[in-house]
Structures are given as structure tokens and as C-alpha cells.
Amino acid sequence: MADTTYGVTGANGKLGREVLDLLLEEQHIAGNRIVAITRDPSKLAAYAARGVQVRAGDFEKPQTLPAAFAGVQRLLMISTDAVDRPGRRIEQHRNAIAAAKAAGVRHVVYTSMIAPDEASPVPFATDHRLTEEALAASGLDYTALRMMWYMEGIVGRAGQALATGKWVTTAGEQKTADIAHMDCARASAAALVSSDGGKRVLDMTGGESHSVSEIAAVLTRLTGKAIEVVHVTPEQYEAGLKAAGLPPFVIPIVWGIDVNTRMGRAGKVSGDYEKLTGRKPTSFKEWLASNARAFTG
């Protein structure tokens, strides 16, 4: 679509920058047909130098959004990180959806999460579910990319295990189909430049799933450090998180993600990524080979 202008919100974040690079370098979109939207345009000066239209836009300041979205036909709406209080993120997203509709955006690609239904124990699932509902009610065409947890999250989850020799979990032997961060960026770019219209919900997962025990065994072989997986009940896990001194708003998130796995809600492997991008998702083995130093130093 040679005359289409593509917008990317949250463009200064890790995912946003990866998408901008993919649009320019893999999708070969001319910079003047890309609008990078961020709260602080000065941080994207390098992209402006490549011809990208860098505009100020803040989901919490709706008055900034008409100018930010002007002339954009297809918009990648990257979910914000405002999870510090209930309701804040969905308010931001609703502001963006209303502004996109008013600006004449034809299609919105939204970075949702896997299985955001009411049964999810993950606190921020509600934000994603309500955002998808707001998109459906808006009358806009949209693609909801329901993304599984990033493989990169394993680094943080395994850090304490490698330091202490124990990986405490309430996930049991249930599995997660984690996906590489760059694969999520590639899926976002592909959905953005697609000519598909309508309303689509796609599950973005890795091509395989793994349990904590399986991941711990792989890391033990990689690092030479024995990791004992300690299975606890959800109640014991919550008590341990509190004892560790995590911020109060973080505890339900960490707890909910593990319990979500325990419920068998995170292990399903989808073929949607390959259908969307035309390539297979990065395997855990491939990802680990590229990120081994994160575990070995």
C-alpha cells in the first residue's frame, strides 16, 4: 500500500523502536510514511534524521492526540505500562481509540496479552480485555495481537534461582509458550503493513512450550549451576513474595502470572505467528544461544 501512512505509539520504548527499525529496514517503508508517536520527541531524533515523522502524543493528555494521529491510516497501538493503579491503563487506551477514530484511522493493531478473559488471575488482563472490547465497540477495523510472555522474562525469573540454587514456583509442571521479544516486534510490523481489514484476534506464541523444571534443567546444563525447583501452593507463593519485600502492586502481578500457568492457560502453541509473518518463531534453543551471556556472565 504505497500511499499508506503508518503510525506507531509508544515509539520510544523497546518494542516501538524495534518496530520502527523493522518498518525501515525489513518492510522498506519510506521514513516519511512512518509516524513515530512519543511523549518526548527529542528522544527519537535519530529516527527523525532518517525521515520518520516524530510527533508528540500522550494518552493521558487527549488534547495531544489529534495532531499526533493526523493523516495516519494504520496505527500500531502499543499497550502502555501504566499498571500501578487499576483503571489507569484502560483510560489511556480508550483515549487513544477515541482519538484514532476521530482522526480517520482505518485500522488499529493492538498489543494485547494471551487469554485476557475474565477467568485470568493476571491483574492486568482486565486492561487488555476491556481495550479489545473498546476496539470492537468503536467500529474501527483492528487486529489484536495476544502476546504470550517474552522469553526475555526468563532472565529475571531465573536470576534468583541461579544465585540461590532454588527456583520457587507455584506453576507446577504446566508450561508456557514464551515468545521472543523481537518476534513480537516482527509480528507487530507485519500486522501494521498488512492489507488485511476486518477484525482479527491472533495468538502470538512461541513454537513450543516449556515447564519451569524443563527450563531449569536447560540452565543447569548451560551454567553448571544446579537449580532445584521448589513447588509451593499459591498461598505459600504469595506469602513468599510478601516476605521478599516486593512492592504491593507488583505482588499480584507476579503471583497471577505463575497461577495463570498453573491453571494451564499459558501453554497452548499457536500457528498464528507463522501465518502472519511467513516465518517460524524463534525457538527457545535459538534464543538461548543468542542470549547465553545473560545467564553465564
C-alpha positions as a Python dict, from the first residue, in 0.01 Angstrom:
ca = {
    (1, 'M'): (0, 0, 0),
    (2, 'A'): (228, 268, -137),
    (3, 'D'): (17, 562, -18),
    (4, 'T'): (-47, 441, 337),
    (5, 'T'): (90, 625, 639),
    (6, 'Y'): (169, 406, 939),
    (7, 'G'): (167, 523, 1299),
    (8, 'V'): (345, 368, 1598),
    (9, 'T'): (259, 476, 1952),
    (10, 'G'): (498, 423, 2243),
    (11, 'A'): (766, 461, 1979),
    (12, 'N'): (1047, 531, 2225),
    (13, 'G'): (1001, 202, 2409),
    (14, 'K'): (1193, -116, 2329),
    (15, 'L'): (910, -265, 2124),
    (16, 'G'): (840, 64, 1949),
    (17, 'R'): (1200, 113, 1843),
    (18, 'E'): (1224, -245, 1720),
    (19, 'V'): (911, -194, 1510),
    (20, 'L'): (1044, 130, 1364),
    (21, 'D'): (1367, -46, 1265),
    (22, 'L'): (1174, -331, 1104),
    (23, 'L'): (949, -94, 910),
    (24, 'L'): (1251, 90, 774),
    (25, 'E'): (1488, -200, 717),
    (26, 'E'): (1278, -512, 655),
    (27, 'Q'): (950, -371, 528),
    (28, 'H'): (1131, -95, 333),
    (29, 'I'): (875, 170, 425),
    (30, 'A'): (991, 523, 345),
    (31, 'G'): (1053, 727, 659),
    (32, 'N'): (807, 999, 560),
    (33, 'R'): (527, 738, 565),
    (34, 'I'): (601, 643, 926),
    (35, 'V'): (473, 846, 1221),
    (36, 'A'): (652, 776, 1549),
    (37, 'I'): (441, 896, 1844),
    (38, 'T'): (602, 951, 2183),
    (39, 'R'): (569, 1176, 2486),
    (40, 'D'): (919, 1318, 2426),
    (41, 'P'): (1006, 1356, 2056),
    (42, 'S'): (1362, 1461, 2139),
    (43, 'K'): (1439, 1102, 2232),
    (44, 'L'): (1372, 989, 1874),
    (45, 'A'): (1594, 1241, 1698),
    (46, 'A'): (1788, 960, 1529),
    (47, 'Y'): (1468, 841, 1361),
    (48, 'A'): (1372, 1194, 1261),
    (49, 'A'): (1710, 1214, 1090),
    (50, 'R'): (1607, 908, 886),
    (51, 'G'): (1294, 1086, 764),
    (52, 'V'): (1046, 948, 1017),
    (53, 'Q'): (775, 1191, 1127),
    (54, 'V'): (823, 1215, 1503),
    (55, 'R'): (525, 1363, 1687),
    (56, 'A'): (433, 1433, 2048),
    (57, 'G'): (142, 1233, 2185),
    (58, 'D'): (42, 1133, 2536),
    (59, 'F'): (-251, 900, 2605),
    (60, 'E'): (-311, 1079, 2936),
    (61, 'K'): (-337, 1412, 2754),
    (62, 'P'): (-609, 1351, 2491),
    (63, 'Q'): (-565, 1703, 2355),
    (64, 'T'): (-224, 1596, 2216),
    (65, 'L'): (-363, 1305, 2013),
    (66, 'P'): (-550, 1468, 1719),
    (67, 'A'): (-227, 1618, 1585),
    (68, 'A'): (-33, 1302, 1664),
    (69, 'F'): (-272, 1079, 1467),
    (70, 'A'): (-345, 1318, 1179),
    (71, 'G'): (-308, 1150, 840),
    (72, 'V'): (-237, 803, 983),
    (73, 'Q'): (-431, 523, 815),
    (74, 'R'): (-297, 222, 1005),
    (75, 'L'): (-193, 260, 1369),
    (76, 'L'): (7, 30, 1596),
    (77, 'M'): (-120, 99, 1947),
    (78, 'I'): (136, -45, 2184),
    (79, 'S'): (-19, -103, 2525),
    (80, 'T'): (119, 132, 2790),
    (81, 'D'): (296, 21, 3106),
    (82, 'A'): (61, 205, 3342),
    (83, 'V'): (-21, -84, 3576),
    (84, 'D'): (46, 99, 3904),
    (85, 'R'): (-323, 153, 3975),
    (86, 'P'): (-638, -18, 3846),
    (87, 'G'): (-814, 163, 3564),
    (88, 'R'): (-531, 393, 3459),
    (89, 'R'): (-422, 198, 3153),
    (90, 'I'): (-769, 129, 3017),
    (91, 'E'): (-849, 501, 3046),
    (92, 'Q'): (-536, 577, 2844),
    (93, 'H'): (-627, 321, 2580),
    (94, 'R'): (-983, 446, 2547),
    (95, 'N'): (-849, 798, 2493),
    (96, 'A'): (-628, 669, 2213),
    (97, 'I'): (-907, 468, 2046),
    (98, 'A'): (-1145, 765, 2050),
    (99, 'A'): (-876, 990, 1904),
    (100, 'A'): (-786, 735, 1636),
    (101, 'K'): (-1148, 711, 1525),
    (102, 'A'): (-1186, 1089, 1519),
    (103, 'A'): (-864, 1124, 1317),
    (104, 'G'): (-985, 884, 1049),
    (105, 'V'): (-752, 594, 1127),
    (106, 'R'): (-876, 292, 932),
    (107, 'H'): (-711, 5, 1121),
    (108, 'V'): (-562, -32, 1468),
    (109, 'V'): (-313, -305, 1561),
    (110, 'Y'): (-314, -354, 1938),
    (111, 'T'): (-60, -540, 2151),
    (112, 'S'): (-283, -742, 2381),
    (113, 'M'): (-199, -1042, 2602),
    (114, 'I'): (-274, -1409, 2575),
    (115, 'A'): (-615, -1520, 2705),
    (116, 'P'): (-730, -1193, 2869),
    (117, 'D'): (-1071, -1333, 2964),
    (118, 'E'): (-1242, -1287, 3298),
    (119, 'A'): (-1102, -1615, 3434),
    (120, 'S'): (-746, -1485, 3414),
    (121, 'P'): (-575, -1437, 3753),
    (122, 'V'): (-335, -1184, 3596),
    (123, 'P'): (-443, -841, 3726),
    (124, 'F'): (-374, -652, 3404),
    (125, 'A'): (-572, -898, 3191),
    (126, 'T'): (-872, -674, 3256),
    (127, 'D'): (-699, -382, 3082),
    (128, 'H'): (-644, -588, 2769),
    (129, 'R'): (-991, -740, 2767),
    (130, 'L'): (-1157, -401, 2805),
    (131, 'T'): (-930, -249, 2540),
    (132, 'E'): (-1029, -520, 2294),
    (133, 'E'): (-1393, -455, 2381),
    (134, 'A'): (-1343, -81, 2326),
    (135, 'L'): (-1190, -150, 1985),
    (136, 'A'): (-1482, -375, 1891),
    (137, 'A'): (-1732, -111, 2002),
    (138, 'S'): (-1552, 170, 1817),
    (139, 'G'): (-1642, 46, 1472),
    (140, 'L'): (-1277, 55, 1370),
    (141, 'D'): (-1113, -238, 1198),
    (142, 'Y'): (-849, -387, 1426),
    (143, 'T'): (-601, -666, 1484),
    (144, 'A'): (-549, -772, 1845),
    (145, 'L'): (-214, -946, 1884),
    (146, 'R'): (-249, -1152, 2200),
    (147, 'M'): (112, -1192, 2301),
    (148, 'M'): (250, -1464, 2524),
    (149, 'W'): (519, -1376, 2782),
    (150, 'Y'): (856, -1272, 2642),
    (151, 'M'): (1141, -1521, 2655),
    (152, 'E'): (1348, -1233, 2787),
    (153, 'G'): (1146, -1255, 3108),
    (154, 'I'): (1320, -1584, 3183),
    (155, 'V'): (1636, -1386, 3263),
    (156, 'G'): (1466, -1215, 3555),
    (157, 'R'): (1277, -1524, 3668),
    (158, 'A'): (1593, -1735, 3668),
    (159, 'G'): (1822, -1475, 3825),
    (160, 'Q'): (1745, -1559, 4185),
    (161, 'A'): (1738, -1930, 4106),
    (162, 'L'): (2093, -1916, 3970),
    (163, 'A'): (2203, -1713, 4272),
    (164, 'T'): (2040, -1932, 4536),
    (165, 'G'): (2012, -2269, 4365),
    (166, 'K'): (1636, -2274, 4418),
    (167, 'W'): (1354, -2179, 4179),
    (168, 'V'): (1035, -2134, 4381),
    (169, 'T'): (721, -2161, 4173),
    (170, 'T'): (351, -2233, 4202),
    (171, 'A'): (318, -2308, 3830),
    (172, 'G'): (363, -2683, 3886),
    (173, 'E'): (459, -2876, 3574),
    (174, 'Q'): (233, -2672, 3350),
    (175, 'K'): (403, -2499, 3059),
    (176, 'T'): (434, -2158, 2894),
    (177, 'A'): (476, -2100, 2520),
    (178, 'D'): (705, -1798, 2559),
    (179, 'I'): (790, -1590, 2253),
    (180, 'A'): (1100, -1384, 2174),
    (181, 'H'): (1061, -1008, 2210),
    (182, 'M'): (1186, -949, 1855),
    (183, 'D'): (925, -1191, 1723),
    (184, 'C'): (656, -975, 1886),
    (185, 'A'): (806, -672, 1714),
    (186, 'R'): (814, -853, 1381),
    (187, 'A'): (451, -961, 1423),
    (188, 'S'): (353, -603, 1508),
    (189, 'A'): (526, -467, 1198),
    (190, 'A'): (375, -736, 976),
    (191, 'A'): (22, -673, 1105),
    (192, 'L'): (68, -298, 1065),
    (193, 'V'): (170, -312, 697),
    (194, 'S'): (-78, -588, 611),
    (195, 'S'): (-359, -507, 371),
    (196, 'D'): (-600, -712, 581),
    (197, 'G'): (-902, -532, 716),
    (198, 'G'): (-1184, -653, 936),
    (199, 'K'): (-1148, -755, 1296),
    (200, 'R'): (-890, -1018, 1390),
    (201, 'V'): (-764, -1171, 1713),
    (202, 'L'): (-433, -1357, 1677),
    (203, 'D'): (-237, -1551, 1939),
    (204, 'M'): (135, -1477, 1931),
    (205, 'T'): (322, -1766, 2096),
    (206, 'G'): (647, -1947, 2056),
    (207, 'G'): (657, -2270, 1859),
    (208, 'E'): (698, -2484, 2171),
    (209, 'S'): (616, -2472, 2540),
    (210, 'H'): (827, -2547, 2848),
    (211, 'S'): (773, -2601, 3218),
    (212, 'V'): (984, -2438, 3488),
    (213, 'S'): (1150, -2775, 3550),
    (214, 'E'): (1248, -2804, 3184),
    (215, 'I'): (1386, -2450, 3173),
    (216, 'A'): (1578, -2505, 3498),
    (217, 'A'): (1733, -2822, 3359),
    (218, 'V'): (1849, -2639, 3046),
    (219, 'L'): (2000, -2357, 3253),
    (220, 'T'): (2175, -2606, 3480),
    (221, 'R'): (2344, -2762, 3178),
    (222, 'L'): (2431, -2420, 3039),
    (223, 'T'): (2577, -2268, 3355),
    (224, 'G'): (2689, -2572, 3550),
    (225, 'K'): (2487, -2442, 3846),
    (226, 'A'): (2235, -2685, 3992),
    (227, 'I'): (1884, -2544, 4024),
    (228, 'E'): (1629, -2714, 4247),
    (229, 'V'): (1270, -2642, 4150),
    (230, 'V'): (1064, -2591, 4466),
    (231, 'H'): (690, -2635, 4412),
    (232, 'V'): (464, -2445, 4653),
    (233, 'T'): (95, -2371, 4680),
    (234, 'P'): (-44, -2038, 4557),
    (235, 'E'): (-87, -1932, 4920),
    (236, 'Q'): (272, -2017, 5005),
    (237, 'Y'): (393, -1838, 4692),
    (238, 'E'): (205, -1521, 4783),
    (239, 'A'): (348, -1528, 5135),
    (240, 'G'): (699, -1569, 4994),
    (241, 'L'): (655, -1271, 4762),
    (242, 'K'): (541, -1056, 5054),
    (243, 'A'): (835, -1172, 5264),
    (244, 'A'): (1069, -1079, 4980),
    (245, 'G'): (955, -719, 5010),
    (246, 'L'): (812, -670, 4661),
    (247, 'P'): (606, -352, 4611),
    (248, 'P'): (240, -419, 4694),
    (249, 'F'): (115, -358, 4338),
    (250, 'V'): (377, -597, 4195),
    (251, 'I'): (291, -899, 4411),
    (252, 'P'): (-49, -976, 4246),
    (253, 'I'): (114, -950, 3903),
    (254, 'V'): (398, -1195, 3977),
    (255, 'W'): (158, -1424, 4163),
    (256, 'G'): (-105, -1406, 3890),
    (257, 'I'): (136, -1494, 3610),
    (258, 'D'): (251, -1809, 3791),
    (259, 'V'): (-103, -1910, 3886),
    (260, 'N'): (-214, -1847, 3529),
    (261, 'T'): (40, -2108, 3420),
    (262, 'R'): (-68, -2343, 3699),
    (263, 'M'): (-421, -2325, 3556),
    (264, 'G'): (-293, -2445, 3217),
    (265, 'R'): (-372, -2114, 3047),
    (266, 'A'): (-27, -2035, 2905),
    (267, 'G'): (95, -2349, 2732),
    (268, 'K'): (-105, -2357, 2411),
    (269, 'V'): (107, -2321, 2097),
    (270, 'S'): (-48, -2120, 1814),
    (271, 'G'): (40, -2111, 1446),
    (272, 'D'): (-80, -1751, 1408),
    (273, 'Y'): (271, -1602, 1419),
    (274, 'E'): (391, -1807, 1123),
    (275, 'K'): (74, -1731, 925),
    (276, 'L'): (115, -1358, 990),
    (277, 'T'): (488, -1325, 928),
    (278, 'G'): (566, -1616, 696),
    (279, 'R'): (840, -1741, 926),
    (280, 'K'): (865, -1971, 1226),
    (281, 'P'): (900, -1818, 1571),
    (282, 'T'): (1242, -1822, 1733),
    (283, 'S'): (1288, -2147, 1923),
    (284, 'F'): (1397, -2147, 2287),
    (285, 'K'): (1721, -2315, 2181),
    (286, 'E'): (1791, -2042, 1924),
    (287, 'W'): (1702, -1767, 2169),
    (288, 'L'): (1920, -1917, 2440),
    (289, 'A'): (2216, -1944, 2203),
    (290, 'S'): (2188, -1571, 2135),
    (291, 'N'): (2135, -1477, 2500),
    (292, 'A'): (2356, -1723, 2688),
    (293, 'R'): (2568, -1446, 2838),
    (294, 'A'): (2265, -1316, 3025),
    (295, 'F'): (2289, -1633, 3235),
    (296, 'T'): (2661, -1707, 3229),
    (297, 'G'): (2802, -1355, 3254),
}
